């Protein structure tokens, strides 16, 4: 039984668990010469899942939007998007605290912004189009976020981590077939400063200009925030011409 528990924990933590169902665990463990999973094993599975996702006072898995909340905001264009509380709003920025949420994520290193973000987007898009363990299609959500860590110089690689929001109403997302795609989660009380702007964002320079504006506004107010990286957040397909919505995020310290 100890061997079984060890293998279970290995699967849970190496695969980040949000990708695995109880049937998946049993199927995986059946490949190994260990004792047969019993009720203790399944109780452990349920306990670990609840630790990751969180539960309400009745032990029900938490959803991304509280019951009765007016959601989504107009700029989500009726697509699923992560719930947040608006803590502060000024002419230059908002301060938002996001609920716990899951994201499907991939990382690309590169110098060329367009090429790197296109590669990352296609990995994630293929995942929601069926390149996953269950072979199912998943509805598109917003925003598409990209964590951008600039390289040490203009000729150095930047690090791009792109993520699609996961709608918890669909249950646990299926495990990606592409090992470069992961299921990740935000920490509790994930709080960001946000600058919104409209229009198309065809280049890295457009994002950088907005990031610099947000940096100046926050610095002027004396706010404490992460400066080694920032996030871009896009809410629109390339085919939307009007009422486009884009955001820059800085993580609050």
PANULO-129771 format. One line per field, with one value per residue (C-alpha): residue number from 1; x, z negated, y negated. Coordinates in steps of 0.001 Angstrom, whole numbers, plus 500000, padded with zeros to 6 digits. Layout:
N
num	[NUM:...]
x	[X:...]
z	[Z:...]
y	[Y:...]
This chain:
253
num	[1:2:3:4:5:6:7:8:9:10:11:12:13:14:15:16:17:18:19:20:21:22:23:24:25:26:27:28:29:30:31:32:33:34:35:36:37:38:39:40:41:42:43:44:45:46:47:48:49:50:51:52:53:54:55:56:57:58:59:60:61:62:63:64:65:66:67:68:69:70:71:72:73:74:75:76:77:78:79:80:81:82:83:84:85:86:87:88:89:90:91:92:93:94:95:96:97:98:99:100:101:102:103:104:105:106:107:108:109:110:111:112:113:114:115:116:117:118:119:120:121:122:123:124:125:126:127:128:129:130:131:132:133:134:135:136:137:138:139:140:141:142:143:144:145:146:147:148:149:150:151:152:153:154:155:156:157:158:159:160:161:162:163:164:165:166:167:168:169:170:171:172:173:174:175:176:177:178:179:180:181:182:183:184:185:186:187:188:189:190:191:192:193:194:195:196:197:198:199:200:201:202:203:204:205:206:207:208:209:210:211:212:213:214:215:216:217:218:219:220:221:222:223:224:225:226:227:228:229:230:231:232:233:234:235:236:237:238:239:240:241:242:243:244:245:246:247:248:249:250:251:252:253]
x	[500000:502864:504211:500785:500519:503985:503117:499882:501658:504262:501544:499707:502649:504513:501354:499982:496967:494356:494755:494023:490749:490304:489857:493148:494929:493587:494501:497998:498587:497364:500549:502719:503250:501885:499016:495503:494162:491604:489321:492276:493841:490660:490178:493682:492889:489756:491647:494468:492047:490239:493535:494376:491017:489622:486127:483403:482053:480012:483017:481913:484664:485041:483968:485612:482584:480611:476902:474890:477828:477132:479462:481143:482115:481398:484991:484846:482358:480199:483110:484156:486748:488204:486306:487927:487117:487799:489762:490692:490005:491773:492191:495465:494883:492722:493694:492072:492109:491444:489809:491596:491725:493266:495108:496543:500054:503123:506517:508583:511978:512833:513928:511094:507868:505494:507119:507323:503743:502430:504207:502853:499323:499233:500291:497445:494959:495720:495114:491598:490948:491460:495170:494493:494109:490348:490457:487748:487291:487164:485496:487742:487991:489533:491892:494891:497694:501413:503994:506920:510330:512687:516160:519279:519803:518219:519931:519007:516077:512963:510848:507161:504686:501243:498085:494422:491915:490250:486519:486004:482353:483638:485334:489003:490663:491979:495701:497581:499201:501964:504409:505221:501660:500855:497892:498777:496930:497031:497783:495011:494321:496216:496328:497373:497529:495844:496053:493425:493634:491917:492966:495136:498431:500503:503908:505837:506428:502706:502639:505904:504585:501541:503668:505920:502877:501550:505004:505187:501684:502314:505753:504335:501855:504582:502999:505031:504883:506966:509245:511175:508248:504751:501706:499840:496160:494171:490408:489699:490133:491992:488634:487102:487449:485650:485534:488792:490144:493728:495404:498831:499227:501825:501714:501239:503873]
z	[500000:499238:502760:504153:502118:503234:506905:506454:504859:507621:510260:508354:507906:511175:513257:511043:510393:511798:515028:513570:512817:510350:513294:514721:511444:511253:514868:514288:511102:512690:514791:511719:509543:506386:504096:505385:504689:501897:500154:498376:501730:503094:499919:500382:504003:502971:500210:502533:505174:502612:501396:504908:505997:502645:501259:499661:496157:497446:499051:502602:505111:505585:508839:510425:509987:506740:506916:507776:509131:512139:514633:517098:517738:521243:522446:522025:524936:523303:523091:519839:517937:514417:511644:509755:507119:508095:505198:506725:509916:511196:514565:515075:513647:511712:508818:509064:506776:508702:507334:507491:511121:513353:516577:519408:519965:522162:522288:525258:525265:528218:529526:531997:530214:533012:533654:529969:529151:532293:531348:527804:528976:531420:528738:526497:529348:530429:526841:526764:530265:529057:528539:525044:523338:523901:527442:526644:527827:525190:525652:525992:522957:522213:521532:523258:520961:521639:518907:520521:518851:520877:521650:520376:523696:527103:528767:525955:525729:523870:521961:522908:520804:522416:520678:521483:518643:517675:516974:513815:514749:517230:514415:514362:517725:519584:519477:522433:524929:525563:522649:523184:522150:518430:516168:513664:511014:509561:505864:503498:503523:506761:507010:510064:511223:514618:517400:520146:523700:527033:530586:532229:530690:533679:532101:528872:528930:528480:525356:524077:524419:522307:519754:519374:518851:516116:514530:514337:512900:510168:509327:508998:506429:504567:505081:504620:507570:509491:512006:513447:515642:516707:518271:521463:521581:524811:525029:528759:531849:534802:536574:534095:535509:532956:529143:528728:525192:524083:520697:519080:515641:512947:509980:506660:504020]
y	[500000:497610:498149:497348:494158:493117:493614:491716:488768:488842:488597:485881:483566:484170:483760:480950:483084:480836:482810:486242:488029:490880:493265:491975:492696:496243:496914:495561:497539:500774:500790:501265:504385:502805:503599:502991:499476:499488:497015:495402:494593:493062:491049:489688:488819:486901:485117:484040:482770:480634:479200:478074:476699:475653:476146:474103:474737:477682:479371:478532:477751:474020:472430:469412:467120:466692:467488:464388:462397:460157:461682:461491:457834:456482:456781:460575:460537:463249:465685:467312:465272:465385:463642:460782:458182:454567:453054:449697:447782:444651:442964:444808:448277:450727:452957:456398:459421:462616:465731:469059:470195:472851:472092:474166:472859:473165:471495:470310:468591:466392:463015:462456:461495:462478:465834:466782:465802:467509:470742:470586:469781:472685:475178:474046:473783:477359:478459:476974:478342:481900:482498:483776:487133:487272:485924:483377:479816:477098:473726:470693:468432:465040:463508:464981:463871:463805:463370:461584:461724:459508:460807:459006:457222:456458:459440:461851:464224:463166:465651:465888:467873:467914:469127:469796:469528:472826:472732:474802:475355:477956:479884:480779:480126:483177:483863:482313:484674:482147:482314:478631:477754:477736:477092:474370:472398:468916:468529:467360:463607:463090:459286:457271:453677:453406:450841:451206:449926:450521:451260:453881:455000:456118:455604:455933:452167:451479:453629:452156:448602:449450:451317:448282:446047:448338:448517:444715:444388:446964:445603:442092:443400:445267:448687:451863:454273:456803:455098:458053:459079:458077:459707:458930:459884:460046:460498:460498:462619:461055:460747:458285:454786:452617:452501:454349:454675:455254:455105:454862:456457:455892:458255:456464:457250]
